[in-house]
Amino acid sequence: MEFSPPRAWAEIDLSALRHNFLLAREKSGGQDVMAVVKANAYGHGVKNVVQALEDLKPTFYGVANVAEARELKAILPSAKIYLLGAANQLEYREIIREGFIACVSNMEELTEFAILAKSARKKVVLHIAVDTGMGRGGFLPESSEFQEAISFSHSNVEIEGIGSHCPASDEDETFTRRQYQEFESLVSKRFKYRHLANSAGLLHYKSESLNLVRPGLMLYGCSPLPDYQSLLKPAMKLCSRVSLVRGVPKGHGISYGRTYITTRDTKIAIIGIGYADGILRSMSKRNPQVLINGQRASIIGRITMDQIIVDITDMTDCKTGDEVELFGSNILVSEVAHQADTIPWEIFTGIAPRVERVLV
Ligand SMILES: *Cc1c(COP(=O)(O)O)cnc(C)c1O
């Protein structure tokens, strides 16, 4: 039986993912790389991304939680899977049993892991998280608990690494330089893995003593710092098709609320994608654009749940069935994010499950 093609889909470019991963490794000066694949690999499909990167050998894969770790382990049983966020105690038994790697933020967590690992007759692998300014998880470096943690020794616990997180590597250079210095002064080389950098961190800050980087966004071809964008290849192209072309007269309302009234006889194209697919309605006010047959055209009126309306009066060539790029190599996801008053991370992770991911 033959099925119709999807109305909205996301093309995932495996060679772009590989290019971006290799760039992360190169920019870090050859450090170990944790490929951050949380939130279904920023919406790109964790299976697709693992498939693209596997033979490039990321040292770790970073996920948000135990459910994501479980899913990843089913895809790649040999993966070293690191839980980026704090684990709660209901998850410890599974973490120990499955060999996931967790980070700890206080002595209570560390000792609880030790007790449960001992009773499971297993060795749990942990990293010490340090709060050097993020204000989320981590030991405060000046605390006595931190001293206790870095000298902690228990036969069922391997403290394999120490890490911290950048709150402002794409926004505040002065703070971030100081943060790197502080973290470097705290970590001793007896920890096998020492890590601080996210994408912006590894692109813009050099470190001699740290040896593991944790890129997320840049793997998907979007730079948090505009200066580095040209080095990256967008891995996702979000697409739809023209479902209808028609004309409306001057003075005609367009979409809900009639916030747009045509100022001339207008040719419109209806595109089969909307906010239920992840095209944020909040962009409606900012003259967002799409690409049809290599030409930009403006979205007019409010974005609706499943459809958007585009002014194609000035386009020479646009007919039903034509492909439309919402973002990709021509319209960058960062442009879309800016128009929606948000960040590229939120755009990627907001692409709905009903948008089919297609490998190219
Ligand atoms: C999400 C995350 C990253 C990746 O950040 P990007 O800015 O997407 O590169 C790195 N480290 C931690 C702890 C994270 O939660």
PDBQT file of the ligand as one rigid body, heavy atoms in Angstrom, charges set to zero:
ROOT
HETATM    1  C1  LIG A 401      22.560  20.659  28.057  1.00  0.00    +0.000 C 
HETATM    2  C2  LIG A 401      23.876  20.655  28.714  1.00  0.00    +0.000 A 
HETATM    3  C3  LIG A 401      25.061  20.822  27.979  1.00  0.00    +0.000 A 
HETATM    4  C4  LIG A 401      25.064  21.161  26.507  1.00  0.00    +0.000 C 
HETATM    5  O1  LIG A 401      24.866  22.555  26.371  1.00  0.00    +0.000 OA
HETATM    6  P1  LIG A 401      24.869  23.283  24.948  1.00  0.00    +0.000 P 
HETATM    7  O2  LIG A 401      24.821  24.723  25.274  1.00  0.00    +0.000 OA
HETATM    8  O3  LIG A 401      23.654  22.819  24.227  1.00  0.00    +0.000 OA
HETATM    9  O4  LIG A 401      26.128  22.900  24.269  1.00  0.00    +0.000 OA
HETATM   10  C5  LIG A 401      26.261  20.693  28.645  1.00  0.00    +0.000 A 
HETATM   11  N1  LIG A 401      26.297  20.460  29.965  1.00  0.00    +0.000 NA
HETATM   12  C6  LIG A 401      25.183  20.309  30.712  1.00  0.00    +0.000 A 
HETATM   13  C7  LIG A 401      25.292  20.041  32.164  1.00  0.00    +0.000 C 
HETATM   14  C8  LIG A 401      23.943  20.409  30.118  1.00  0.00    +0.000 A 
HETATM   15  O5  LIG A 401      22.837  20.280  30.861  1.00  0.00    +0.000 OA
ENDROOT
TORSDOF 0
